[in-house]
């Protein structure tokens, strides 16, 4: 039999909820970088979108799938 997977809670909400908010904030940050509201070199802009957002979204997805299935 497969044991139930427990999703960590943070402030009484599942961790994937907070990771979703973090992913949304990072996406907003990327949009602001793309529209030159925040001035950063393009290399940093590319690194943020490819590494940080992808990592947060993948962890968010894993926790959400483990929670619902």
N, CA, C and O atoms as a CHARMM CRD file, in Angstrom:
* protein
*
  276
    1    1 UNK  N      0.84400  -1.17800   0.00000 PROA 1      0.00000
    2    1 UNK  CA     0.00000   0.00000   0.00000 PROA 1      0.00000
    3    1 UNK  C      0.89000   1.24300   0.00000 PROA 1      0.00000
    4    1 UNK  O      1.93700   1.28300   0.64600 PROA 1      0.00000
    5    2 UNK  N      0.45100   2.22900  -0.72600 PROA 2      0.00000
    6    2 UNK  CA     1.20600   3.47700  -0.82200 PROA 2      0.00000
    7    2 UNK  C      0.79400   4.40200   0.31700 PROA 2      0.00000
    8    2 UNK  O     -0.39300   4.63400   0.54500 PROA 2      0.00000
    9    3 UNK  N      1.77500   4.91900   1.01700 PROA 3      0.00000
   10    3 UNK  CA     1.50500   5.84300   2.12700 PROA 3      0.00000
   11    3 UNK  C      1.08100   7.19700   1.57600 PROA 3      0.00000
   12    3 UNK  O      1.53300   7.60800   0.50700 PROA 3      0.00000
   13    4 UNK  N      0.23200   7.87300   2.29300 PROA 4      0.00000
   14    4 UNK  CA    -0.21500   9.20800   1.89600 PROA 4      0.00000
   15    4 UNK  C      0.94500  10.19300   2.00700 PROA 4      0.00000
   16    4 UNK  O      1.73800  10.13700   2.94700 PROA 4      0.00000
   17    5 UNK  N      1.02800  11.07400   1.05600 PROA 5      0.00000
   18    5 UNK  CA     2.08300  12.08700   1.04700 PROA 5      0.00000
   19    5 UNK  C      1.55700  13.32400   1.75800 PROA 5      0.00000
   20    5 UNK  O      0.48300  13.83000   1.43400 PROA 5      0.00000
   21    6 UNK  N      2.31200  13.79800   2.71700 PROA 6      0.00000
   22    6 UNK  CA     1.91200  14.98900   3.45500 PROA 6      0.00000
   23    6 UNK  C      2.58200  16.20900   2.84300 PROA 6      0.00000
   24    6 UNK  O      3.79900  16.24100   2.65900 PROA 6      0.00000
   25    7 UNK  N      1.78200  17.19300   2.53600 PROA 7      0.00000
   26    7 UNK  CA     2.29400  18.43700   1.95900 PROA 7      0.00000
   27    7 UNK  C      2.57300  19.40100   3.10700 PROA 7      0.00000
   28    7 UNK  O      1.71200  19.59800   3.96400 PROA 7      0.00000
   29    8 UNK  N      3.75400  20.00300   3.14000 PROA 8      0.00000
   30    8 UNK  CA     4.06800  20.93800   4.22500 PROA 8      0.00000
   31    8 UNK  C      3.12100  22.14300   4.23000 PROA 8      0.00000
   32    8 UNK  O      2.69200  22.62300   3.18100 PROA 8      0.00000
   33    9 UNK  N      2.81400  22.60900   5.41900 PROA 9      0.00000
   34    9 UNK  CA     1.96400  23.78700   5.58200 PROA 9      0.00000
   35    9 UNK  C      2.80700  24.97600   5.99700 PROA 9      0.00000
   36    9 UNK  O      3.78600  24.84000   6.73100 PROA 9      0.00000
   37   10 UNK  N      2.41400  26.13600   5.52000 PROA 10     0.00000
   38   10 UNK  CA     3.05800  27.38900   5.89500 PROA 10     0.00000
   39   10 UNK  C      1.94600  28.38500   6.16000 PROA 10     0.00000
   40   10 UNK  O      1.18900  28.72900   5.25200 PROA 10     0.00000
   41   11 UNK  N      1.84000  28.84900   7.38700 PROA 11     0.00000
   42   11 UNK  CA     0.75300  29.73400   7.80400 PROA 11     0.00000
   43   11 UNK  C     -0.60600  29.10900   7.49400 PROA 11     0.00000
   44   11 UNK  O     -1.51100  29.78200   7.00100 PROA 11     0.00000
   45   12 UNK  N     -0.73500  27.83000   7.78500 PROA 12     0.00000
   46   12 UNK  CA    -1.95400  27.01800   7.65800 PROA 12     0.00000
   47   12 UNK  C     -2.45000  26.85600   6.22300 PROA 12     0.00000
   48   12 UNK  O     -3.60800  26.49600   6.01300 PROA 12     0.00000
   49   13 UNK  N     -1.61200  27.10900   5.25200 PROA 13     0.00000
   50   13 UNK  CA    -1.94000  26.88100   3.83800 PROA 13     0.00000
   51   13 UNK  C     -0.89800  25.92300   3.26400 PROA 13     0.00000
   52   13 UNK  O      0.26000  25.95600   3.67800 PROA 13     0.00000
   53   14 UNK  N     -1.29000  25.07300   2.32100 PROA 14     0.00000
   54   14 UNK  CA    -0.30100  24.17700   1.70300 PROA 14     0.00000
   55   14 UNK  C      0.80600  24.97800   1.01800 PROA 14     0.00000
   56   14 UNK  O      0.58000  26.07800   0.51500 PROA 14     0.00000
   57   15 UNK  N      1.99300  24.40600   1.01100 PROA 15     0.00000
   58   15 UNK  CA     3.16500  25.11000   0.47500 PROA 15     0.00000
   59   15 UNK  C      3.00000  25.44900  -1.00100 PROA 15     0.00000
   60   15 UNK  O      3.55600  26.44400  -1.46700 PROA 15     0.00000
   61   16 UNK  N      2.24200  24.63700  -1.74800 PROA 16     0.00000
   62   16 UNK  CA     2.11300  24.92900  -3.17400 PROA 16     0.00000
   63   16 UNK  C      1.30300  26.19200  -3.42300 PROA 16     0.00000
   64   16 UNK  O      1.44400  26.80700  -4.48000 PROA 16     0.00000
   65   17 UNK  N      0.46100  26.59300  -2.48300 PROA 17     0.00000
   66   17 UNK  CA    -0.25800  27.86600  -2.62600 PROA 17     0.00000
   67   17 UNK  C      0.73200  29.02200  -2.57700 PROA 17     0.00000
   68   17 UNK  O      0.66300  29.94000  -3.39500 PROA 17     0.00000
   69   18 UNK  N      1.65100  28.97700  -1.61800 PROA 18     0.00000
   70   18 UNK  CA     2.64600  30.04400  -1.48900 PROA 18     0.00000
   71   18 UNK  C      3.61200  30.02700  -2.66200 PROA 18     0.00000
   72   18 UNK  O      4.03600  31.08500  -3.12600 PROA 18     0.00000
   73   19 UNK  N      3.96800  28.83600  -3.15200 PROA 19     0.00000
   74   19 UNK  CA     4.84700  28.76000  -4.31600 PROA 19     0.00000
   75   19 UNK  C      4.16300  29.32500  -5.55200 PROA 19     0.00000
   76   19 UNK  O      4.82200  29.90600  -6.41400 PROA 19     0.00000
   77   20 UNK  N      2.86500  29.16200  -5.64500 PROA 20     0.00000
   78   20 UNK  CA     2.11700  29.76300  -6.75000 PROA 20     0.00000
   79   20 UNK  C      2.17000  31.27800  -6.70000 PROA 20     0.00000
   80   20 UNK  O      2.34900  31.93500  -7.72500 PROA 20     0.00000
   81   21 UNK  N      2.01300  31.83600  -5.49100 PROA 21     0.00000
   82   21 UNK  CA     2.12400  33.28900  -5.33800 PROA 21     0.00000
   83   21 UNK  C      3.53500  33.76600  -5.68100 PROA 21     0.00000
   84   21 UNK  O      3.70600  34.80800  -6.31400 PROA 21     0.00000
   85   22 UNK  N      4.54300  33.00000  -5.26100 PROA 22     0.00000
   86   22 UNK  CA     5.92300  33.35200  -5.57200 PROA 22     0.00000
   87   22 UNK  C      6.16600  33.30600  -7.07800 PROA 22     0.00000
   88   22 UNK  O      6.82100  34.19100  -7.62700 PROA 22     0.00000
   89   23 UNK  N      5.64400  32.28300  -7.74500 PROA 23     0.00000
   90   23 UNK  CA     5.79600  32.18900  -9.19300 PROA 23     0.00000
   91   23 UNK  C      5.12100  33.37200  -9.88900 PROA 23     0.00000
   92   23 UNK  O      5.65500  33.91100 -10.85900 PROA 23     0.00000
   93   24 UNK  N      3.96000  33.77000  -9.40000 PROA 24     0.00000
   94   24 UNK  CA     3.26600  34.92000  -9.97500 PROA 24     0.00000
   95   24 UNK  C      4.06300  36.20600  -9.76700 PROA 24     0.00000
   96   24 UNK  O      4.15000  37.02900 -10.67800 PROA 24     0.00000
   97   25 UNK  N      4.64300  36.38800  -8.58700 PROA 25     0.00000
   98   25 UNK  CA     5.45400  37.57200  -8.31500 PROA 25     0.00000
   99   25 UNK  C      6.69700  37.59700  -9.20400 PROA 25     0.00000
  100   25 UNK  O      7.07800  38.65200  -9.71200 PROA 25     0.00000
  101   26 UNK  N      7.32600  36.44100  -9.39000 PROA 26     0.00000
  102   26 UNK  CA     8.50100  36.38000 -10.25600 PROA 26     0.00000
  103   26 UNK  C      8.13500  36.64900 -11.70900 PROA 26     0.00000
  104   26 UNK  O      8.90400  37.27500 -12.43900 PROA 26     0.00000
  105   27 UNK  N      6.97500  36.18400 -12.12800 PROA 27     0.00000
  106   27 UNK  CA     6.52300  36.46400 -13.48900 PROA 27     0.00000
  107   27 UNK  C      6.26400  37.95500 -13.67800 PROA 27     0.00000
  108   27 UNK  O      6.59900  38.51900 -14.72000 PROA 27     0.00000
  109   28 UNK  N      5.66900  38.59300 -12.67300 PROA 28     0.00000
  110   28 UNK  CA     5.45500  40.03500 -12.72800 PROA 28     0.00000
  111   28 UNK  C      6.79100  40.78000 -12.78900 PROA 28     0.00000
  112   28 UNK  O      6.92700  41.75700 -13.52500 PROA 28     0.00000
  113   29 UNK  N      7.76600  40.32000 -12.02200 PROA 29     0.00000
  114   29 UNK  CA     9.10600  40.89600 -12.04800 PROA 29     0.00000
  115   29 UNK  C      9.70600  40.79900 -13.44700 PROA 29     0.00000
  116   29 UNK  O     10.32800  41.74700 -13.92700 PROA 29     0.00000
  117   30 UNK  N      9.52100  39.65400 -14.09800 PROA 30     0.00000
  118   30 UNK  CA    10.03300  39.46800 -15.44800 PROA 30     0.00000
  119   30 UNK  C      9.34800  40.39300 -16.44600 PROA 30     0.00000
  120   30 UNK  O     10.00100  40.92600 -17.34400 PROA 30     0.00000
  121   31 UNK  N      8.04300  40.59000 -16.30100 PROA 31     0.00000
  122   31 UNK  CA     7.32200  41.49900 -17.19000 PROA 31     0.00000
  123   31 UNK  C      7.84800  42.92100 -17.01400 PROA 31     0.00000
  124   31 UNK  O      8.04300  43.64000 -17.99500 PROA 31     0.00000
  125   32 UNK  N      8.07600  43.32500 -15.77000 PROA 32     0.00000
  126   32 UNK  CA     8.62100  44.66000 -15.51500 PROA 32     0.00000
  127   32 UNK  C     10.02500  44.81000 -16.09300 PROA 32     0.00000
  128   32 UNK  O     10.38300  45.87600 -16.59200 PROA 32     0.00000
  129   33 UNK  N     10.82300  43.73600 -16.02500 PROA 33     0.00000
  130   33 UNK  CA    12.15300  43.77900 -16.63900 PROA 33     0.00000
  131   33 UNK  C     12.04500  43.88500 -18.15400 PROA 33     0.00000
  132   33 UNK  O     12.80300  44.62600 -18.78000 PROA 33     0.00000
  133   34 UNK  N     11.11200  43.15200 -18.74300 PROA 34     0.00000
  134   34 UNK  CA    10.96100  43.16200 -20.18900 PROA 34     0.00000
  135   34 UNK  C     10.48500  44.50100 -20.72800 PROA 34     0.00000
  136   34 UNK  O     10.82300  44.87500 -21.85100 PROA 34     0.00000
  137   35 UNK  N      9.70300  45.22400 -19.93600 PROA 35     0.00000
  138   35 UNK  CA     9.20500  46.53200 -20.36400 PROA 35     0.00000
  139   35 UNK  C     10.10300  47.67700 -19.90200 PROA 35     0.00000
  140   35 UNK  O      9.73200  48.84700 -19.99900 PROA 35     0.00000
  141   36 UNK  N     11.27600  47.33200 -19.40400 PROA 36     0.00000
  142   36 UNK  CA    12.28200  48.29600 -18.95300 PROA 36     0.00000
  143   36 UNK  C     11.79500  49.21000 -17.83800 PROA 36     0.00000
  144   36 UNK  O     12.28300  50.33300 -17.70600 PROA 36     0.00000
  145   37 UNK  N     10.84500  48.75300 -17.03900 PROA 37     0.00000
  146   37 UNK  CA    10.45100  49.50600 -15.84800 PROA 37     0.00000
  147   37 UNK  C     11.55600  49.37800 -14.80000 PROA 37     0.00000
  148   37 UNK  O     11.87800  50.33600 -14.09800 PROA 37     0.00000
  149   38 UNK  N     12.12900  48.17800 -14.70800 PROA 38     0.00000
  150   38 UNK  CA    13.27700  47.91800 -13.84300 PROA 38     0.00000
  151   38 UNK  C     14.47000  47.70600 -14.76300 PROA 38     0.00000
  152   38 UNK  O     14.41100  46.87400 -15.66800 PROA 38     0.00000
  153   39 UNK  N     15.53700  48.43700 -14.54600 PROA 39     0.00000
  154   39 UNK  CA    16.70500  48.36000 -15.42700 PROA 39     0.00000
  155   39 UNK  C     17.70100  47.33700 -14.89400 PROA 39     0.00000
  156   39 UNK  O     18.30100  47.53600 -13.83700 PROA 39     0.00000
  157   40 UNK  N     17.87000  46.25600 -15.62200 PROA 40     0.00000
  158   40 UNK  CA    18.87900  45.24600 -15.32500 PROA 40     0.00000
  159   40 UNK  C     19.45700  44.76100 -16.64600 PROA 40     0.00000
  160   40 UNK  O     18.79100  44.84700 -17.67800 PROA 40     0.00000
  161   41 UNK  N     20.67700  44.25700 -16.63100 PROA 41     0.00000
  162   41 UNK  CA    21.24800  43.71500 -17.86300 PROA 41     0.00000
  163   41 UNK  C     20.42600  42.52700 -18.38000 PROA 41     0.00000
  164   41 UNK  O     19.79000  41.81600 -17.60200 PROA 41     0.00000
  165   42 UNK  N     20.44900  42.32600 -19.68700 PROA 42     0.00000
  166   42 UNK  CA    19.65700  41.25800 -20.30000 PROA 42     0.00000
  167   42 UNK  C     20.07800  39.88800 -19.79600 PROA 42     0.00000
  168   42 UNK  O     19.24600  38.98400 -19.71100 PROA 42     0.00000
  169   43 UNK  N     21.35600  39.71400 -19.45900 PROA 43     0.00000
  170   43 UNK  CA    21.83900  38.42200 -18.97100 PROA 43     0.00000
  171   43 UNK  C     21.13000  38.03500 -17.67100 PROA 43     0.00000
  172   43 UNK  O     20.76900  36.87300 -17.48700 PROA 43     0.00000
  173   44 UNK  N     20.93100  38.99500 -16.77600 PROA 44     0.00000
  174   44 UNK  CA    20.22000  38.72500 -15.52700 PROA 44     0.00000
  175   44 UNK  C     18.76000  38.42500 -15.81400 PROA 44     0.00000
  176   44 UNK  O     18.17400  37.53800 -15.19400 PROA 44     0.00000
  177   45 UNK  N     18.17400  39.15200 -16.74400 PROA 45     0.00000
  178   45 UNK  CA    16.78600  38.92900 -17.12400 PROA 45     0.00000
  179   45 UNK  C     16.60000  37.49400 -17.63100 PROA 45     0.00000
  180   45 UNK  O     15.64900  36.81700 -17.23900 PROA 45     0.00000
  181   46 UNK  N     17.49200  37.03700 -18.48800 PROA 46     0.00000
  182   46 UNK  CA    17.40700  35.68500 -19.03600 PROA 46     0.00000
  183   46 UNK  C     17.61700  34.64600 -17.95200 PROA 46     0.00000
  184   46 UNK  O     16.91500  33.63400 -17.92900 PROA 46     0.00000
  185   47 UNK  N     18.56100  34.86800 -17.05600 PROA 47     0.00000
  186   47 UNK  CA    18.83800  33.92000 -15.98500 PROA 47     0.00000
  187   47 UNK  C     17.63500  33.77300 -15.06700 PROA 47     0.00000
  188   47 UNK  O     17.27600  32.66000 -14.68300 PROA 47     0.00000
  189   48 UNK  N     17.01500  34.88800 -14.71600 PROA 48     0.00000
  190   48 UNK  CA    15.86500  34.84700 -13.81900 PROA 48     0.00000
  191   48 UNK  C     14.72600  34.05900 -14.44200 PROA 48     0.00000
  192   48 UNK  O     14.12100  33.22100 -13.77300 PROA 48     0.00000
  193   49 UNK  N     14.42500  34.30700 -15.69100 PROA 49     0.00000
  194   49 UNK  CA    13.29700  33.62500 -16.31600 PROA 49     0.00000
  195   49 UNK  C     13.56800  32.14300 -16.49000 PROA 49     0.00000
  196   49 UNK  O     12.66400  31.33000 -16.30100 PROA 49     0.00000
  197   50 UNK  N     14.78200  31.77400 -16.84400 PROA 50     0.00000
  198   50 UNK  CA    15.04800  30.37700 -17.16000 PROA 50     0.00000
  199   50 UNK  C     15.30700  29.51900 -15.93700 PROA 50     0.00000
  200   50 UNK  O     14.98300  28.33200 -15.95200 PROA 50     0.00000
  201   51 UNK  N     15.86600  30.06500 -14.90300 PROA 51     0.00000
  202   51 UNK  CA    16.25900  29.25600 -13.75200 PROA 51     0.00000
  203   51 UNK  C     15.27400  29.39200 -12.59700 PROA 51     0.00000
  204   51 UNK  O     14.69400  28.40000 -12.15300 PROA 51     0.00000
  205   52 UNK  N     15.08800  30.58600 -12.12100 PROA 52     0.00000
  206   52 UNK  CA    14.30000  30.76900 -10.91100 PROA 52     0.00000
  207   52 UNK  C     12.83100  30.44800 -11.13700 PROA 52     0.00000
  208   52 UNK  O     12.25500  29.66700 -10.38100 PROA 52     0.00000
  209   53 UNK  N     12.21700  31.02300 -12.14500 PROA 53     0.00000
  210   53 UNK  CA    10.79600  30.78000 -12.36300 PROA 53     0.00000
  211   53 UNK  C     10.55400  29.31800 -12.68500 PROA 53     0.00000
  212   53 UNK  O      9.60100  28.72900 -12.17400 PROA 53     0.00000
  213   54 UNK  N     11.37900  28.72400 -13.50800 PROA 54     0.00000
  214   54 UNK  CA    11.20500  27.32100 -13.86000 PROA 54     0.00000
  215   54 UNK  C     11.31800  26.43200 -12.62200 PROA 54     0.00000
  216   54 UNK  O     10.52300  25.50800 -12.45400 PROA 54     0.00000
  217   55 UNK  N     12.28600  26.69900 -11.76300 PROA 55     0.00000
  218   55 UNK  CA    12.45400  25.90300 -10.55300 PROA 55     0.00000
  219   55 UNK  C     11.25000  26.04900  -9.62600 PROA 55     0.00000
  220   55 UNK  O     10.75800  25.05300  -9.09600 PROA 55     0.00000
  221   56 UNK  N     10.77800  27.26000  -9.42600 PROA 56     0.00000
  222   56 UNK  CA     9.63500  27.49000  -8.54400 PROA 56     0.00000
  223   56 UNK  C      8.38200  26.83700  -9.10300 PROA 56     0.00000
  224   56 UNK  O      7.61100  26.23300  -8.35800 PROA 56     0.00000
  225   57 UNK  N      8.17400  26.95400 -10.40200 PROA 57     0.00000
  226   57 UNK  CA     6.97800  26.37000 -11.00700 PROA 57     0.00000
  227   57 UNK  C      7.02400  24.84700 -10.94100 PROA 57     0.00000
  228   57 UNK  O      5.99100  24.21900 -10.70600 PROA 57     0.00000
  229   58 UNK  N      8.17600  24.24400 -11.13900 PROA 58     0.00000
  230   58 UNK  CA     8.27700  22.78800 -11.06700 PROA 58     0.00000
  231   58 UNK  C      8.01900  22.29700  -9.64600 PROA 58     0.00000
  232   58 UNK  O      7.29500  21.31900  -9.46000 PROA 58     0.00000
  233   59 UNK  N      8.59000  22.94900  -8.65100 PROA 59     0.00000
  234   59 UNK  CA     8.33400  22.54700  -7.26000 PROA 59     0.00000
  235   59 UNK  C      6.85900  22.75200  -6.92500 PROA 59     0.00000
  236   59 UNK  O      6.25800  21.91200  -6.25600 PROA 59     0.00000
  237   60 UNK  N      6.27500  23.84900  -7.37600 PROA 60     0.00000
  238   60 UNK  CA     4.85800  24.12700  -7.16900 PROA 60     0.00000
  239   60 UNK  C      4.01100  23.01600  -7.79100 PROA 60     0.00000
  240   60 UNK  O      3.05800  22.54500  -7.17100 PROA 60     0.00000
  241   61 UNK  N      4.34600  22.60300  -8.99100 PROA 61     0.00000
  242   61 UNK  CA     3.62400  21.54300  -9.68100 PROA 61     0.00000
  243   61 UNK  C      3.73200  20.21400  -8.93700 PROA 61     0.00000
  244   61 UNK  O      2.73400  19.51400  -8.77000 PROA 61     0.00000
  245   62 UNK  N      4.91800  19.87000  -8.49900 PROA 62     0.00000
  246   62 UNK  CA     5.11600  18.59700  -7.79500 PROA 62     0.00000
  247   62 UNK  C      4.28700  18.54900  -6.52100 PROA 62     0.00000
  248   62 UNK  O      3.60500  17.55700  -6.26600 PROA 62     0.00000
  249   63 UNK  N      4.33700  19.60300  -5.71900 PROA 63     0.00000
  250   63 UNK  CA     3.55700  19.61300  -4.48400 PROA 63     0.00000
  251   63 UNK  C      2.05500  19.58000  -4.76800 PROA 63     0.00000
  252   63 UNK  O      1.31000  18.90100  -4.06200 PROA 63     0.00000
  253   64 UNK  N      1.61000  20.29500  -5.77800 PROA 64     0.00000
  254   64 UNK  CA     0.18500  20.29700  -6.10500 PROA 64     0.00000
  255   64 UNK  C     -0.27500  18.92400  -6.57500 PROA 64     0.00000
  256   64 UNK  O     -1.34300  18.46100  -6.17500 PROA 64     0.00000
  257   65 UNK  N      0.51400  18.27000  -7.41700 PROA 65     0.00000
  258   65 UNK  CA     0.15700  16.92900  -7.88200 PROA 65     0.00000
  259   65 UNK  C      0.16000  15.94500  -6.72200 PROA 65     0.00000
  260   65 UNK  O     -0.74100  15.11300  -6.62100 PROA 65     0.00000
  261   66 UNK  N      1.13600  16.02300  -5.86200 PROA 66     0.00000
  262   66 UNK  CA     1.18800  15.11500  -4.70100 PROA 66     0.00000
  263   66 UNK  C     -0.01000  15.35900  -3.78500 PROA 66     0.00000
  264   66 UNK  O     -0.51600  14.41900  -3.17200 PROA 66     0.00000
  265   67 UNK  N     -0.45900  16.57800  -3.68600 PROA 67     0.00000
  266   67 UNK  CA    -1.58500  16.89600  -2.81200 PROA 67     0.00000
  267   67 UNK  C     -2.89500  16.35000  -3.36400 PROA 67     0.00000
  268   67 UNK  O     -3.69900  15.79400  -2.61500 PROA 67     0.00000
  269   68 UNK  N     -3.11500  16.50300  -4.66500 PROA 68     0.00000
  270   68 UNK  CA    -4.40000  16.13700  -5.23700 PROA 68     0.00000
  271   68 UNK  C     -4.45500  14.70200  -5.73500 PROA 68     0.00000
  272   68 UNK  O     -5.54900  14.16300  -5.90100 PROA 68     0.00000
  273   69 UNK  N     -3.32600  14.06900  -5.97900 PROA 69     0.00000
  274   69 UNK  CA    -3.35100  12.68600  -6.44900 PROA 69     0.00000
  275   69 UNK  C     -2.58000  11.86200  -5.46700 PROA 69     0.00000
  276   69 UNK  O     -2.45500  10.65000  -5.64200 PROA 69     0.00000
